[in-house]
Amino acid sequence: MGQLDGKTALVTGANSGIGLATARRFAAEGAYVFLTGRRERELDEAVKSIVDSGVGEGGVAGGGVTGVRVTGIRGDVSDLGDLDRVMAAVAERGQGLDVLFTNAGGGSFLPLGEITPEHFDETFGTNVRGTLFTVQKALPLLNEGASVVLAGSTAASNGTPARKSSRSPKNTVGTS
């Protein structure tokens, strides 16, 4: 019996790295897991990797095709329409949400003098706006006692040359 048997989890940015590892663990612990990511091919591969590991029991992928315990939904957390679609899929399952793990984020290496307004908007759109509105839109779905985890980054506290534009939004999310 897993720690998350009968629970429902949503992991954003789950097509690779920490997000995928978290989704795998949640599935292994018995949760029904919704995965999101911007890149459909990688999201499909992530869902397949969970299914192939034997814990996802038959999910397929990015267009919102549902398996027994894992569903991949292509979406960009900085796009409110995509967030609405993700939350609608969670709501349609009818079990609410027990764990929200906001992991989507990133940034590129640019020296301060080369950061453009578009780069700034993209970075803050995903790392700050996306996190805030993911949580806001999930609020009506959260079950009693639900957990909300906001993944941050060491970029918030460890300086790296040319990483200023990704460090600031991670400070906004917080890693204390």
C-alpha positions in Angstrom: 0.0 0.0 0.0 1.5 3.3 -1.1 1.4 6.7 0.7 -0.7 8.2 -2.0 -3.2 5.3 -2.7 -6.5 6.8 -3.9 -5.0 10.3 -4.2 -4.8 12.5 -7.2 -1.7 14.6 -8.1 -0.9 17.2 -10.7 2.7 17.8 -11.6 3.6 20.7 -14.0 6.8 20.6 -16.0 6.7 16.9 -15.7 8.2 15.9 -19.1 11.7 15.7 -17.7 14.0 16.1 -14.7 12.6 16.8 -11.3 9.0 17.0 -12.5 9.2 13.6 -14.2 11.0 12.0 -11.2 8.3 13.4 -9.0 5.5 12.1 -11.2 7.1 8.7 -11.3 7.3 8.6 -7.5 3.7 9.8 -7.0 2.5 7.0 -9.3 4.7 4.5 -7.6 3.1 5.5 -4.3 -0.4 4.9 -5.8 -1.5 8.3 -6.9 -3.4 9.0 -10.1 -1.0 11.5 -11.7 -1.7 14.3 -14.2 1.5 15.4 -16.0 1.9 18.6 -17.9 4.6 19.9 -20.2 4.9 22.2 -23.2 6.6 19.8 -25.5 4.1 17.1 -26.6 6.7 14.5 -27.8 8.7 14.7 -24.5 5.4 14.6 -22.6 4.3 11.5 -24.5 7.7 9.9 -23.7 7.3 10.8 -20.0 3.9 9.2 -19.8 5.2 6.1 -21.6 8.2 5.8 -19.3 5.8 5.8 -16.2 3.6 3.2 -17.9 6.6 1.1 -18.9 7.9 1.2 -15.4 4.8 -0.7 -14.4 3.4 2.0 -12.1 1.2 4.0 -14.5 -0.9 1.1 -15.7 -1.6 2.2 -19.2 -1.6 5.9 -19.8 -0.8 7.5 -23.1 -0.2 11.1 -23.6 -0.1 14.7 -24.6 -3.4 15.3 -26.2 -5.0 14.5 -22.9 -5.5 10.7 -23.6 -6.1 9.1 -20.2 -4.7 5.8 -19.0 -5.6 4.0 -15.8 -3.4 6.0 -13.4 -1.5 8.6 -15.5 -2.6 11.3 -17.9 -0.4 13.6 -19.9 -1.8 17.0 -20.9 0.2 19.3 -23.2 0.1 22.8 -21.8 2.1 25.9 -21.0 1.6 27.3 -17.5 2.1 30.8 -18.7 -1.0 30.4 -21.0 -4.2 30.8 -18.9 -6.3 28.9 -21.5 -3.9 25.9 -21.2 -4.3 26.1 -17.4 -8.1 26.1 -17.7 -7.9 23.0 -19.9 -5.6 21.2 -17.5 -7.9 22.0 -14.5 -10.9 21.0 -16.5 -9.3 17.5 -17.1 -8.6 17.2 -13.4 -12.2 18.3 -12.5 -13.7 15.9 -15.1 -12.1 12.9 -13.3 -14.3 13.9 -10.3 -11.8 13.2 -7.5 -10.4 16.6 -6.8 -6.8 17.2 -6.2 -4.7 16.0 -3.3 -1.2 17.1 -4.4 -0.3 20.0 -6.6 3.4 20.1 -7.5 4.3 23.2 -9.5 7.6 22.5 -11.2 7.3 24.2 -14.6 10.0 26.8 -14.9 13.3 27.7 -16.4 15.4 30.4 -17.9 18.2 31.0 -20.3 21.7 32.4 -19.8 21.9 36.0 -20.9 24.1 38.7 -19.5 22.2 41.6 -18.0 22.9 43.9 -20.9 21.4 41.4 -23.4 18.0 40.7 -21.7 15.1 41.8 -23.9 11.6 42.6 -22.8 10.5 39.4 -24.6 13.0 37.3 -22.7 12.0 38.9 -19.4 8.3 38.3 -20.1 8.9 34.7 -21.1 10.9 33.9 -18.0 8.6 35.7 -15.6 5.6 34.3 -17.4 6.6 30.8 -16.7 8.3 31.1 -13.4 6.1 33.6 -11.6 2.8 34.1 -13.5 2.6 30.4 -14.3 3.1 29.3 -10.7 0.7 31.8 -9.3 -2.1 31.1 -11.7 -1.6 27.3 -11.5 -2.2 27.5 -7.8 -5.1 29.9 -8.1 -6.9 27.8 -10.8 -6.3 24.7 -8.7 -7.8 26.1 -5.5 -11.4 25.0 -6.2 -10.2 21.5 -6.9 -8.0 21.0 -3.7 -9.4 18.4 -1.4 -9.4 18.8 2.4 -5.8 18.4 3.6 -4.3 18.8 0.1 -0.6 19.6 -0.3 0.7 22.4 -2.6 4.4 22.2 -3.3 6.1 25.1 -5.2 9.4 23.9 -6.6 12.0 26.6 -6.6 15.7 26.5 -7.6 19.1 27.1 -6.1 19.2 29.9 -8.7 17.3 31.9 -6.1 20.2 31.8 -3.6 23.3 30.9 -5.5 24.6 33.5 -7.9 25.6 32.4 -11.4 27.0 34.8 -14.0 24.5 35.6 -16.8 21.6 34.0 -14.9 20.0 37.2 -13.4 16.8 36.9 -15.4 16.0 33.4 -14.2 17.2 34.1 -10.6 14.8 36.9 -9.9 11.6 34.9 -10.6 12.8 31.9 -8.6 13.4 34.4 -5.7 9.8 35.4 -6.2 8.6 31.8 -5.8 11.0 31.4 -2.8 13.3 28.7 -1.6 13.7 29.5 2.0 
